[in-house]
Each structure stands twice: as structure tokens, then as C-alpha cells.
Amino acid sequence: MDESHMDTQHPVVAELLALKDALDDMFIDHVQAMGVSAARSILYDEAIRLRHTDQQSAMDCITLINRINALIPPA
């Protein structure tokens, strides 16, 4: 989905969704720069908010959380 059509309230979510096809190193560098826990939390909150209005973006948020968890397992 084109970024301009996503119903995201948080600009960080739009940035992370734009990186969903990026190489792992580039994606994780961005996640670590913002804080891993913060990224997970923001993506989760946005997925919950979007679940009824933009299911594709909500699923993309969950996919990114799973990718973060695979690359940097929760403590």
C-alpha cells in the first residue's frame, strides 16, 4: 500500500512500514536508533488502532513486530 494512503497516526509507523522490504541491517539500525521496546510498542498500538479500518497496514505492523522479535529477541 502506498504510504500516502496509510491511516497511521504516528510518523514512526510510516517510517517503519516504508522499511518493511529493507535489508535486515538497515531495518534493525533504524529500530535500534528509536529504541527496540518503543518500536514494538508503537507498532503494536498502531496495529490495534488500525485493525478495523486498515487491516493490511495492521497486519504489516504485526509482521514488523515479528521481524524485530526474530532479529532481536525480547529480553
C-alpha positions in Angstrom: 0.0 0.0 0.0 1.2 3.5 -0.8 2.4 5.4 2.2 0.1 8.3 1.3 -2.9 6.1 1.8 -2.0 4.6 5.1 -4.1 5.8 8.1 -1.2 5.9 10.5 -1.3 8.4 13.3 2.4 8.1 14.2 5.1 9.2 11.8 7.4 6.5 13.1 5.0 3.8 12.0 5.0 5.2 8.5 8.9 5.2 8.5 9.0 1.6 9.7 6.4 0.5 7.2 8.4 2.1 4.5 11.4 -0.1 5.6 9.4 -3.3 5.6 11.3 -4.6 2.5 14.7 -3.2 3.5 17.6 -5.4 4.4 17.7 -6.6 8.0 20.7 -4.5 8.9 19.1 -1.3 7.6 15.8 -2.1 9.3 17.4 -3.0 12.7 19.7 0.1 12.6 16.5 2.2 12.3 14.7 0.2 15.1 17.7 0.4 17.4 18.0 4.2 16.8 14.5 4.7 18.0 14.6 2.1 20.7 13.6 -1.6 20.3 10.9 -1.6 23.0 9.5 1.7 21.8 9.3 0.4 18.2 7.5 -2.7 19.3 5.1 -0.7 21.5 4.3 1.9 18.8 3.7 -0.8 16.1 1.5 -2.8 18.4 -0.6 0.2 19.4 -1.0 1.1 15.7 -1.9 -2.4 14.7 -4.7 -2.4 17.4 -5.9 1.0 16.2 -5.9 0.0 12.5 -7.4 -3.5 12.9 -10.9 -2.4 11.8 -10.1 0.5 9.4 -6.9 -0.7 7.5 -6.3 -4.4 8.0 -3.4 -4.6 5.6 -1.4 -1.9 7.5 -2.4 -3.5 10.8 -1.0 -6.9 9.5 2.1 -5.1 8.2 2.7 -3.7 11.7 2.4 -7.2 13.2 4.7 -8.5 10.6 7.3 -5.9 11.5 6.9 -6.7 15.2 7.6 -10.4 14.4 10.6 -9.4 12.3 12.0 -7.3 15.2 11.4 -10.2 17.6 13.2 -12.6 15.2 16.2 -10.3 14.8 16.3 -9.0 18.4 14.5 -11.5 20.7 12.7 -9.8 23.6 14.6 -10.0 26.9 
